[in-house]
Amino acid sequence: MRSRRLAALTGTLLVLAAILPAQAVAAGDAATLVAGTVIPHDPPMDGIVRLDLQVRNDTASAWAAADPIHLTWKGSGGQAVTEDSRPLGQSVVRGATVPLTVVTLAPTAIGDFTLTVDLESHGARLPIGAPTAFHLSGFLFKGRGNGHGLGMSQWGARGRAAAGQDYRKILATYYSGTRIDIRDTSGMVRVALTDDPLDLGRPWPHLFGLHAFVAGPLTVDGQPQLQAAAGSALVFDSNASGQPTAFVVAADGSAGPALVIAQPLTIRASNPAGLRTNIMQIMGGDFRSGAEQRRYAGVLQIIPKGGATILPVNVLPMEDYLKGVVPAEMPPYWGVEALKAQAIAGRTYAIHKLGQGGDFDLRASESDQAYSGLTDQRAESSAAVDGTRGQVLTYQGQLITAFYMASDGGHTESSEYRFVTWNHGAQLRSHLGYLTGISDPFDHAPTWQVGPFSARGAATILRDNGDDIGDRLLGIDVLQKDVSGRLVGVRLRGSSKSVEVSGPTLRFLFGLPDSLVDIVGGG
């Protein structure tokens, strides 16, 4: 449900080296620049700049390792904008030449700047080379919130629970006009462990192991030859004809005969610890040994989807499913009332998705709700599920679509702006009475920053996504914001043409956590 996708995109770093001008000064009073390069020569604003220098001590005294190096960025008028210092790091005797590498961040601004490098020693400040000129451009996104902004904020629920609100008050605040009802949750739910079918004909990521597998002990309905004992595993691969196959690999490494997966396989665990497998959508941030595997209750169906592809689907009771959702969506130490609110929102969302046809009801990722099976279950989270068993949210007698997200950034989104599109103006959706934007002073999630992106790098991102605006993005004009402060529509001005896109589209293009964002810079 949430979009935590924090953005991995950065501005393009052009590795072009500029030769710094050498000094021509008399020996005895200078830190002489013998040679030097700057990488890159045209950094984006707030971008990393590295200087590789060869500096000779042409003063009357040795330099100490603690002598500070000062890097000063100055604006076009000569005023200092930023300055940072660090120790020289090595002693340098008279007449000696030493290599010196320093790294600094360009100012968070666009325009013309110079960077000066000085060594401070024995009370004197010695310039190293002449100031280097830069023209800074690019884009930086600074924002709040994490997700689509609709419904309950998980950070807000945490803050409200800490302030003494119970789960009923929390839910009534985020889903106005709703009531808590009881529904039968004794049925089963089908959860796809990957967002899309898994192609066994492609190389399996080594981080996850040599092959996709389910560890024994296990049985497969109607396929006794695929029974795997403890220490063995049921392994999945493709054959020379491009068909998906399954076979047992014993503890000694020997492989049994392969079975072509022409019909769905139903795999059952032979012990109460559940099924252990390395088939999952993402690992999360834990890369320790064993984190590439998860355990699941219920049964695992392997459904052939054409070619060498399969879809892994975990089938289990609804309440057991929720015990794998709540700890994946919310840390167990965020408070019992927040956990109960999360359990009810998750249950409501899941039941609303049941019976819509296809091979599964929900995905195990944030495309629907994060779900980690038995792996991350905690007593606090399970108690919140048990303590709210069967409880769901309804509005005017109907089950709601219980959207929620990590953080609302201080204000939730109104339903008419949900996933808004833009076509010469905002294309709004129908209003849902229970999703009305509210100010949320209890959401204390940290702010974020994405970028910088160079003007050329931003244009490349747009071109790769079907919008060729030229070789540079010159500016981003805000066309409309909604009451929450989120972007509704923007104009992307390129060197050859301009395009208009929605706020959610801009968020997707540049990997922003939310569209509640301020845009700094230009091309």
Backbone torsions as a table, in degrees:
resi	resn	phi	psi	omega
1	MET	NA	-42.0	-177.7
2	ARG	-79.8	164.1	171.8
3	SER	-121.2	96.1	-177.6
4	ARG	-103.1	13.3	-177.9
5	ARG	-60.5	105.1	174.4
6	LEU	-83.3	142.8	-166.5
7	ALA	-82.8	129.8	177.9
8	ALA	-92.0	-6.9	-178.1
9	LEU	-71.8	142.4	171.9
10	THR	-131.5	165.8	176.7
11	GLY	-65.0	148.1	-178.4
12	THR	-66.7	128.5	179.1
13	LEU	-97.6	108.9	-177.8
14	LEU	-86.7	110.6	-174.6
15	VAL	-85.1	80.6	178.1
16	LEU	-117.8	127.2	-176.2
17	ALA	-96.4	131.5	176.0
18	ALA	-108.4	132.7	179.0
19	ILE	-79.5	122.3	178.0
20	LEU	-74.3	141.6	178.2
21	PRO	-67.3	132.9	179.8
22	ALA	-78.3	156.9	179.8
23	GLN	-88.0	149.2	171.3
24	ALA	-122.4	86.2	-176.8
25	VAL	-132.7	158.4	-177.2
26	ALA	-73.6	145.0	175.6
27	ALA	-63.3	149.2	177.4
28	GLY	105.2	-12.0	-178.3
29	ASP	-144.1	19.3	-171.0
30	ALA	-143.2	154.8	163.7
31	ALA	-100.5	100.2	-169.2
32	THR	-86.7	125.6	175.5
33	LEU	-80.3	114.0	179.1
34	VAL	-83.5	-42.4	178.4
35	ALA	-161.6	158.8	178.8
36	GLY	-173.1	154.2	175.6
37	THR	-134.2	154.6	175.0
38	VAL	-120.0	130.7	-179.3
39	ILE	-131.0	122.7	-9.7
40	PRO	-83.0	166.4	-179.7
41	HIS	-78.6	-25.6	-179.8
42	ASP	-125.6	69.5	-178.7
43	PRO	-71.0	155.4	170.7
44	PRO	-75.7	163.6	175.0
45	MET	-58.7	143.9	-178.0
46	ASP	64.8	12.8	180.0
47	GLY	-85.8	164.9	-179.5
48	ILE	-82.6	133.4	176.1
49	VAL	-123.4	128.7	178.8
50	ARG	-117.0	134.1	177.6
51	LEU	-115.4	124.1	174.7
52	ASP	-108.0	111.2	-169.9
53	LEU	-121.1	150.9	166.9
54	GLN	-116.2	116.5	-172.1
55	VAL	-123.1	133.0	179.6
56	ARG	-107.6	137.0	177.2
57	ASN	-82.6	98.8	177.8
58	ASP	-106.5	35.4	175.4
59	THR	-106.2	178.4	-176.6
60	ALA	-85.3	-6.5	-175.0
61	SER	-132.4	160.6	174.3
62	ALA	-72.1	151.8	174.3
63	TRP	-94.8	141.2	179.5
64	ALA	-92.1	154.5	-179.5
65	ALA	-62.0	-26.8	-178.3
66	ALA	-86.0	-5.0	178.7
67	ASP	-60.0	131.6	-175.2
68	PRO	-81.8	142.5	168.5
69	ILE	-99.2	127.3	179.7
70	HIS	-108.4	129.5	174.5
71	LEU	-115.4	119.1	-173.9
72	THR	-122.8	123.7	172.6
73	TRP	-93.8	130.3	179.8
74	LYS	-122.7	144.1	177.7
75	GLY	-76.6	179.3	-176.6
76	SER	-62.4	-23.3	178.2
77	GLY	-88.0	1.5	178.9
78	GLY	90.8	-2.9	-179.1
79	GLN	-78.4	142.5	178.0
80	ALA	-69.2	131.1	179.3
81	VAL	-101.7	-51.1	175.5
82	THR	-141.8	153.5	175.3
83	GLU	-146.6	136.8	171.9
84	ASP	-136.8	154.5	-175.1
85	SER	-132.6	155.2	174.6
86	ARG	-155.2	154.3	-178.6
87	PRO	-67.9	152.3	177.4
88	LEU	-58.0	-37.9	173.1
89	GLY	89.0	-4.9	178.6
90	GLN	-158.5	147.3	175.6
91	SER	-82.1	146.0	-176.6
92	VAL	-134.2	118.1	-179.4
93	VAL	-77.6	165.3	179.3
94	ARG	-57.4	134.1	175.6
95	GLY	83.4	-6.9	-178.0
96	ALA	-84.2	149.3	175.9
97	THR	-112.4	131.9	-176.4
98	VAL	-129.2	148.8	171.9
99	PRO	-78.5	144.0	-178.5
100	LEU	-140.5	120.2	177.1
101	THR	-116.3	124.2	178.5
102	VAL	-130.2	147.5	-178.8
103	VAL	-126.0	138.2	179.3
104	THR	-143.1	165.5	176.2
105	LEU	-103.5	132.8	174.6
106	ALA	-66.2	154.7	179.3
107	PRO	-60.0	153.2	176.0
108	THR	-85.4	68.2	-178.2
109	ALA	-164.3	162.3	177.6
110	ILE	-110.6	155.6	179.3
111	GLY	129.5	-163.6	-177.4
112	ASP	-95.3	131.9	-178.1
113	PHE	-140.6	161.1	170.4
114	THR	-126.1	151.1	177.6
115	LEU	-119.0	121.8	177.3
116	THR	-111.5	147.4	178.3
117	VAL	-123.4	125.4	-179.4
118	ASP	-128.6	148.4	171.5
119	LEU	-110.3	128.4	177.8
120	GLU	-103.2	117.7	-176.9
121	SER	-149.0	133.9	177.7
122	HIS	53.4	38.8	175.6
123	GLY	82.6	-3.1	179.5
124	ALA	-111.8	147.6	178.5
125	ARG	-109.1	111.5	-171.7
126	LEU	-103.9	118.1	177.9
127	PRO	-69.1	140.3	175.5
128	ILE	-107.6	103.2	-177.9
129	GLY	72.7	175.2	177.7
130	ALA	-83.1	157.1	176.2
131	PRO	-57.5	142.3	179.1
132	THR	-100.4	129.7	-177.2
133	ALA	-89.9	141.9	176.4
134	PHE	-137.3	144.5	165.2
135	HIS	-109.7	112.8	-175.7
136	LEU	-94.3	133.9	173.6
137	SER	-139.5	-172.7	177.8
138	GLY	116.4	-174.5	-172.3
139	PHE	-137.7	141.6	178.3
140	LEU	-134.8	135.3	-179.2
141	PHE	-111.4	123.0	179.0
142	LYS	-120.8	124.4	-173.2
143	GLY	-150.7	-176.0	178.4
144	ARG	-133.8	163.6	178.2
145	GLY	84.5	162.7	179.4
146	ASN	-153.7	98.9	-179.2
147	GLY	132.2	-164.6	-176.2
148	HIS	-86.4	-9.7	176.1
149	GLY	86.4	-1.8	-174.2
150	LEU	-93.0	135.6	172.5
151	GLY	77.0	-141.8	-173.3
152	MET	-77.4	132.6	169.8
153	SER	-88.2	126.8	178.9
154	GLN	-67.9	-40.8	175.1
155	TRP	-64.2	-38.8	177.9
156	GLY	-65.4	-40.0	176.9
157	ALA	-61.8	-38.7	176.9
158	ARG	-61.3	-47.3	-179.9
159	GLY	-63.5	-39.5	179.9
160	ARG	-68.7	-39.4	177.1
161	ALA	-63.4	-41.0	178.8
162	ALA	-64.6	-28.3	179.4
163	ALA	-84.4	0.4	175.6
164	GLY	101.4	3.3	179.0
165	GLN	-77.5	141.4	175.7
166	ASP	-88.0	173.3	-172.7
167	TYR	-64.6	-29.7	178.7
168	ARG	-66.3	-42.7	178.4
169	LYS	-65.8	-41.4	179.8
170	ILE	-60.3	-48.8	-177.6
171	LEU	-67.9	-38.3	179.5
172	ALA	-65.0	-28.5	179.1
173	THR	-72.3	-45.6	-175.2
174	TYR	-82.9	-26.7	179.6
175	TYR	-121.9	82.4	-171.1
176	SER	-65.6	139.6	177.0
177	GLY	78.4	5.9	-179.6
178	THR	-90.3	165.9	173.0
179	ARG	-134.5	160.1	178.7
180	ILE	-95.0	121.2	177.2
181	ASP	-116.9	172.9	178.5
182	ILE	-111.5	133.4	175.8
183	ARG	-127.9	154.4	177.6
184	ASP	-72.5	120.4	179.9
185	THR	-118.5	29.2	-178.5
186	SER	-81.1	-9.1	-177.6
187	GLY	-78.9	-177.8	-176.6
188	MET	-100.5	157.0	175.8
189	VAL	-129.2	143.0	-178.9
190	ARG	-108.8	121.0	-173.2
191	VAL	-119.7	116.5	176.2
192	ALA	-74.5	124.4	-177.0
193	LEU	-78.8	-16.8	173.6
194	THR	-126.5	148.7	-177.9
195	ASP	-65.2	-34.3	-179.1
196	ASP	-130.1	160.3	177.0
197	PRO	-54.7	146.0	-178.3
198	LEU	-89.8	124.5	-178.5
199	ASP	-90.6	105.6	-178.9
200	LEU	-73.7	-11.4	177.9
201	GLY	-80.4	-11.8	178.5
202	ARG	-95.6	155.2	179.9
203	PRO	-58.4	134.9	178.7
204	TRP	-78.9	135.0	-179.7
205	PRO	-58.2	124.1	-175.6
206	HIS	-62.7	-25.4	178.5
207	LEU	-59.6	-27.5	-177.8
208	PHE	-92.9	-7.7	-176.0
209	GLY	120.3	179.2	-176.5
210	LEU	-71.6	-36.1	-177.8
211	HIS	-144.1	164.3	168.9
212	ALA	-71.6	135.2	-177.5
213	PHE	-152.4	163.6	166.7
214	VAL	-124.8	126.4	-174.6
215	ALA	-79.1	145.5	174.7
216	GLY	-78.7	168.5	8.3
217	PRO	-83.2	140.2	-178.9
218	LEU	-156.5	162.7	172.5
219	THR	-128.9	158.8	177.2
220	VAL	-123.4	123.3	-176.8
221	ASP	-54.4	125.2	175.8
222	GLY	73.2	6.3	-178.5
223	GLN	-134.0	74.7	-176.6
224	PRO	-61.0	-26.3	-179.6
225	GLN	-69.7	-13.4	179.3
226	LEU	-99.1	7.0	176.9
227	GLN	-65.6	133.1	-178.4
228	ALA	-119.3	128.8	179.0
229	ALA	-81.7	172.1	175.1
230	ALA	-58.9	135.1	-176.6
231	GLY	90.4	-14.9	175.5
232	SER	-99.7	176.7	179.8
233	ALA	-149.7	148.8	171.8
234	LEU	-92.9	117.0	-171.6
235	VAL	-109.1	146.7	-178.5
236	PHE	-119.2	136.5	-179.3
237	ASP	-154.4	-173.5	174.1
238	SER	-123.3	152.9	179.7
239	ASN	-96.4	-177.1	-177.2
240	ALA	-64.0	-21.0	178.9
241	SER	-88.9	3.1	178.9
242	GLY	77.0	27.2	178.1
243	GLN	-104.4	147.8	176.9
244	PRO	-73.7	141.5	-179.0
245	THR	-132.8	159.3	174.9
246	ALA	-133.5	140.8	178.0
247	PHE	-154.9	159.2	-178.1
248	VAL	-95.8	132.4	172.4
249	VAL	-110.0	119.4	-176.9
250	ALA	-75.6	170.9	-178.3
251	ALA	-60.9	-27.5	180.0
252	ASP	-85.8	3.3	177.8
253	GLY	93.4	-6.4	179.9
254	SER	-75.5	143.2	-176.7
255	ALA	-108.5	139.1	176.4
256	GLY	-84.9	-179.9	-179.7
257	PRO	-65.6	144.7	-178.5
258	ALA	-86.7	139.6	176.3
259	LEU	-110.1	126.7	174.9
260	VAL	-69.4	130.4	-178.5
261	ILE	-85.5	91.4	-179.8
262	ALA	-97.9	-21.8	178.2
263	GLN	-130.6	159.6	179.2
264	PRO	-57.7	138.4	174.2
265	LEU	-100.6	137.7	176.3
266	THR	-112.6	114.4	-174.5
267	ILE	-104.9	132.6	-179.5
268	ARG	-122.9	139.4	176.2
269	ALA	-74.1	147.4	178.0
270	SER	-102.3	10.1	175.0
271	ASN	-145.6	163.0	-174.2
272	PRO	-70.9	-7.7	-179.4
273	ALA	-75.6	-6.2	178.4
274	GLY	85.6	-173.9	-179.1
275	LEU	-91.9	132.4	178.4
276	ARG	-107.8	126.3	-176.8
277	THR	-147.2	157.3	174.2
278	ASN	-101.2	11.0	178.7
279	ILE	-86.4	112.6	-179.5
280	MET	-157.8	166.6	-179.7
281	GLN	-76.5	-52.9	-179.5
282	ILE	-141.6	159.1	179.3
283	MET	-89.2	-22.8	-170.0
284	GLY	82.5	-157.2	-174.2
285	GLY	-94.7	2.3	-177.6
286	ASP	-97.0	112.0	-177.8
287	PHE	-111.7	19.4	175.2
288	ARG	-70.3	158.1	178.9
289	SER	-57.8	131.0	-177.6
290	GLY	99.6	-21.6	-179.3
291	ALA	-70.9	-13.0	179.1
292	GLU	-82.8	5.4	179.2
293	GLN	-129.3	150.4	176.4
294	ARG	-135.3	159.2	177.7
295	ARG	-111.3	144.8	-177.5
296	TYR	-133.8	141.4	171.5
297	ALA	-81.3	175.4	178.3
298	GLY	72.2	-151.2	179.5
299	VAL	-116.7	160.5	177.4
300	LEU	-116.9	121.9	175.7
301	GLN	-98.7	133.8	174.2
302	ILE	-108.9	109.3	-172.2
303	ILE	-106.7	119.0	176.7
304	PRO	-68.8	137.1	-175.3
305	LYS	-123.9	20.1	178.7
306	GLY	100.9	142.0	-176.4
307	GLY	62.5	-135.6	179.9
308	ALA	-99.9	18.9	-174.5
309	THR	-95.9	149.0	175.2
310	ILE	-136.1	155.9	174.7
311	LEU	-120.3	118.4	178.3
312	PRO	-86.7	124.6	-176.4
313	VAL	-127.5	121.7	177.1
314	ASN	-89.8	125.1	-179.7
315	VAL	-114.2	122.7	-175.8
316	LEU	-158.5	166.6	178.6
317	PRO	-63.4	148.0	-175.9
318	MET	-55.0	-48.9	-176.2
319	GLU	-66.5	-33.5	174.7
320	ASP	-66.9	-38.8	176.1
321	TYR	-58.3	-45.2	-177.5
322	LEU	-63.7	-28.1	177.5
323	LYS	-70.5	-14.9	172.1
324	GLY	-97.4	-12.2	179.1
325	VAL	-87.6	-50.1	-171.9
326	VAL	-57.5	-48.3	179.2
327	PRO	-70.3	-22.9	176.8
328	ALA	-77.1	-26.0	-178.4
329	GLU	-94.7	-27.8	-173.6
330	MET	-146.1	131.8	177.8
331	PRO	-59.9	141.8	-175.5
332	PRO	-67.3	-15.4	-178.4
333	TYR	-93.1	11.0	-178.4
334	TRP	-83.7	2.3	175.1
335	GLY	108.8	139.2	-174.5
336	VAL	-62.4	-37.3	-177.9
337	GLU	-70.3	-36.9	175.2
338	ALA	-65.0	-40.6	179.1
339	LEU	-64.4	-39.2	177.9
340	LYS	-65.8	-41.2	176.7
341	ALA	-60.4	-41.5	178.3
342	GLN	-64.1	-41.1	-179.9
343	ALA	-61.8	-42.4	-178.7
344	ILE	-71.3	-41.5	177.1
345	ALA	-62.2	-43.7	179.5
346	GLY	-65.4	-40.1	179.1
347	ARG	-65.3	-43.9	-179.6
348	THR	-62.1	-44.9	179.6
349	TYR	-62.2	-43.2	-176.9
350	ALA	-65.9	-46.4	-178.4
351	ILE	-63.0	-35.3	179.0
352	HIS	-63.2	-25.6	-177.7
353	LYS	-90.9	-8.5	-176.4
354	LEU	-67.2	147.8	170.7
355	GLY	68.4	25.5	179.4
356	GLN	-92.2	12.4	175.8
357	GLY	87.1	176.9	179.7
358	GLY	83.6	-168.6	-175.3
359	ASP	-86.5	-12.5	-176.0
360	PHE	-151.9	165.2	178.1
361	ASP	-99.1	-41.6	-176.5
362	LEU	-140.2	156.6	171.0
363	ARG	-93.4	153.8	-177.0
364	ALA	-85.9	6.8	-178.6
365	SER	-111.5	-177.7	-179.8
366	GLU	-70.7	-1.4	168.4
367	SER	-59.9	-31.7	170.5
368	ASP	-122.3	-85.3	176.3
369	GLN	-138.0	138.5	175.0
370	ALA	-61.8	137.9	-176.5
371	TYR	-148.0	123.7	-177.9
372	SER	-120.3	18.1	175.1
373	GLY	64.8	-138.1	179.6
374	LEU	-81.6	-14.9	-167.2
375	THR	-59.5	-47.9	-173.5
376	ASP	-103.3	11.9	-176.3
377	GLN	-61.7	138.4	179.9
378	ARG	-130.4	152.4	-177.1
379	ALA	-59.3	-40.8	-178.5
380	GLU	-63.9	-42.6	-178.7
381	SER	-68.2	-44.6	179.6
382	SER	-64.1	-36.1	177.7
383	ALA	-65.1	-35.7	178.0
384	ALA	-66.6	-36.9	176.6
385	VAL	-67.6	-48.4	-179.2
386	ASP	-63.4	-37.1	-177.1
387	GLY	-73.2	-11.7	179.2
388	THR	-123.0	22.0	-172.3
389	ARG	-48.3	127.0	176.6
390	GLY	78.8	-7.2	-176.4
391	GLN	-77.9	132.3	-179.7
392	VAL	-137.9	167.9	178.8
393	LEU	-103.1	132.0	175.9
394	THR	-127.4	155.3	176.8
395	TYR	-132.9	119.7	-176.4
396	GLN	52.3	40.4	175.2
397	GLY	85.1	-4.8	-177.3
398	GLN	-111.4	142.9	175.4
399	LEU	-59.9	135.6	-179.6
400	ILE	-91.5	163.9	166.8
401	THR	-87.5	102.0	-170.4
402	ALA	-85.0	72.7	174.7
403	PHE	-61.6	146.4	170.0
404	TYR	-153.6	164.6	-178.0
405	MET	-149.8	172.5	-176.3
406	ALA	-66.5	-49.4	-176.2
407	SER	-148.6	139.8	177.2
408	ASP	-95.3	0.1	177.7
409	GLY	67.3	15.0	179.8
410	GLY	105.6	-6.2	178.8
411	HIS	-160.1	127.1	178.0
412	THR	-80.5	165.7	-177.5
413	GLU	-92.8	144.5	173.0
414	SER	-83.3	149.2	-169.9
415	SER	-63.0	-28.5	-178.4
416	GLU	-67.2	-18.2	177.6
417	TYR	-99.3	10.7	-177.4
418	ARG	-66.4	122.5	178.0
419	PHE	50.5	45.5	-174.0
420	VAL	-61.1	144.9	173.9
421	THR	-111.2	170.8	-176.0
422	TRP	-137.4	125.9	175.6
423	ASN	-147.4	87.6	-173.3
424	HIS	57.6	32.4	-177.5
425	GLY	141.3	164.3	-177.9
426	ALA	-69.7	134.5	175.5
427	GLN	-104.0	93.4	-172.6
428	LEU	-80.8	160.7	179.2
429	ARG	-107.9	171.2	-179.9
430	SER	-65.7	149.2	-179.2
431	HIS	-82.3	132.7	173.9
432	LEU	-105.0	120.2	-172.0
433	GLY	-57.5	-30.2	-176.9
434	TYR	-85.1	-5.1	177.2
435	LEU	-118.3	79.3	177.6
436	THR	-113.3	131.1	-176.3
437	GLY	-61.0	138.7	178.4
438	ILE	-134.2	152.1	169.4
439	SER	-72.5	140.0	-173.9
440	ASP	-132.9	87.0	-179.8
441	PRO	-73.2	-5.5	-178.4
442	PHE	-91.0	-6.4	178.9
443	ASP	-88.1	109.0	-177.7
444	HIS	-113.7	33.9	178.3
445	ALA	-65.2	149.8	179.6
446	PRO	-68.1	154.0	173.9
447	THR	-76.1	172.9	-178.2
448	TRP	-142.8	165.9	178.2
449	GLN	-142.5	133.4	178.2
450	VAL	-124.3	131.7	-178.8
451	GLY	121.4	-170.0	9.1
452	PRO	-82.5	157.1	171.5
453	PHE	-113.5	129.6	173.8
454	SER	-69.5	160.9	179.6
455	ALA	-60.5	-39.5	178.7
456	ARG	-73.7	-39.5	178.8
457	GLY	-64.1	-39.3	177.9
458	ALA	-64.5	-40.3	178.4
459	ALA	-64.1	-36.4	177.9
460	THR	-64.9	-41.2	177.5
461	ILE	-59.4	-44.9	179.8
462	LEU	-64.5	-41.8	-179.9
463	ARG	-63.3	-41.1	179.5
464	ASP	-65.5	-18.9	179.1
465	ASN	-107.6	19.4	170.3
466	GLY	94.9	4.5	178.8
467	ASP	-118.4	98.9	179.6
468	ASP	-91.1	101.3	-177.9
469	ILE	-102.6	7.4	-176.2
470	GLY	112.5	-169.7	-174.7
471	ASP	-84.9	-9.3	180.0
472	ARG	-142.5	143.4	168.7
473	LEU	-90.9	116.7	-174.4
474	LEU	-88.1	-31.7	-177.6
475	GLY	-169.7	159.5	175.3
476	ILE	-124.4	113.0	-179.3
477	ASP	-98.6	127.2	176.8
478	VAL	-78.3	120.4	-179.9
479	LEU	-93.3	-34.6	-179.0
480	GLN	-161.4	140.9	169.1
481	LYS	-120.9	155.8	175.3
482	ASP	-94.4	-175.8	-175.9
483	VAL	-61.5	-32.7	-179.7
484	SER	-72.9	-13.2	-176.3
485	GLY	96.9	-0.2	-179.7
486	ARG	-77.2	149.6	178.6
487	LEU	-69.5	132.6	174.6
488	VAL	-101.2	-44.9	178.6
489	GLY	-148.5	145.7	177.5
490	VAL	-137.9	156.9	173.1
491	ARG	-108.9	127.3	177.2
492	LEU	-99.9	109.6	-176.9
493	ARG	-94.0	114.3	-180.0
494	GLY	-103.7	175.8	-178.9
495	SER	-72.1	-16.6	178.7
496	SER	-121.2	-25.9	177.0
497	LYS	-163.1	171.5	178.9
498	SER	-120.0	151.3	174.7
499	VAL	-134.9	154.4	176.8
500	GLU	-113.7	133.7	-179.0
501	VAL	-136.1	164.6	178.1
502	SER	-78.6	163.6	174.9
503	GLY	-59.5	-46.2	176.5
504	PRO	-59.8	-33.7	177.7
505	THR	-67.7	-42.8	176.7
506	LEU	-59.8	-41.2	178.5
507	ARG	-59.4	-44.0	179.3
508	PHE	-65.3	-44.9	-174.5
509	LEU	-60.3	-41.3	-174.1
510	PHE	-107.7	10.9	174.6
511	GLY	65.4	41.3	-178.0
512	LEU	-85.7	141.3	177.7
513	PRO	-63.3	-29.5	-175.9
514	ASP	-154.0	164.7	174.4
515	SER	-95.5	10.4	172.9
516	LEU	-87.3	83.5	-163.7
517	VAL	-144.8	147.5	169.6
518	ASP	-106.6	140.6	-176.2
519	ILE	-109.1	124.3	-179.1
520	VAL	-112.7	133.2	171.4
521	GLY	111.0	-172.4	-179.2
522	GLY	-176.8	173.0	-175.2
523	GLY	-99.4	NA	NA
